[in-house]
Amino acid sequence: MSVTGTISALTPPAIMARKGGEPLVCLTAYTTPVARLVDAHCDIVLVGDSVGMVLHGLSSTLGVTMDMMAMHGKAVRRGIEKALLVIDLPFGAYEASPEQAFANASRLMAETGCAAVKLEGGEPMAETIRFLTRRGIPVMAHIGLTPQAVNAFGGYKVQGRGEAATAIERDAVAVAEAGAFAVVLEKVTEGLARRITETISVPTIGIGASPACDGQILVVDDMLGMFADFRPKFVKRYAELGQTAEEAIAAYAQDVRARRFPAQEHVFADTPAASRKVPTR
């Protein structure tokens, strides 16, 4: 069943046209309330498979399913009015063949109303990207550190040092030529990210890459201080909401145990006349 609603004001071609211009502002979102907050300030909102770690307590993104992405995608869609909505294809949903990728990408677009999908991988995924874009599915590519391949990398390591830089540059050129409208560069060396940004014709979106990228993205829970399991070097905390929330929960627990909450203003009187004297919500 398709989702009806406002068409995003920003489109993949509009994002492509921002190459070399004002930096693109991108954040993840997984819920309707957060989507409303980020939509007011962002050009791209990504429903990332990071949702598995941030909201579902998984140790990596590998356990994320299509059903999870569709559910969170629909929630975020309800909060988006102007930004471009992109949804990750999860691990195992696109690697087998271009046909498998098309089936799952078209499902996400139909069920959520998103404008594009994101998939990980460079040269090996170029054929799939070309297959999708020729059939009307805009694709954001993701190269460098690709979390779905964390086991192959041996951990969340910096990419692009030494001879590996050449391969990542080839990846960037391949996915851009295949039709990706933007390329995420994750945890690659600064100089490499800068060279790739200067080389390819579509915008680069950095995460732990370079200020020279055409845009930047962070996981919203990281930058708000809501996710404390680990803190990558490339994350700047703009708030410590996790700490604030914990303090508020502790204060609530103390009030309940001391019978300070609920107070008279939080309860309802037995008669209408008395109710007028008792503020209610």
Secondary structure by P-SEA (a helix, b strand, c coil): cccccccccccaaaaaaaccccbbbbbccccaaaaaaaaacccbbbbccccccccccccccccccaaaaaaaaaaaaaaccccbbbbbbccccccccaaaaaaaaaaaaaaccccbbbbbbcccaaaaaaaaaaacbbbbbbcccccccccccccccccccccaaaaaaaaaaaaaaacccbbbbccccaaaaaaaaacccbbbbbcccccccccccccccccccccccccccccccccaaaaaaaaaaaaaaaaaaacccccccccccccaaaaaacccc
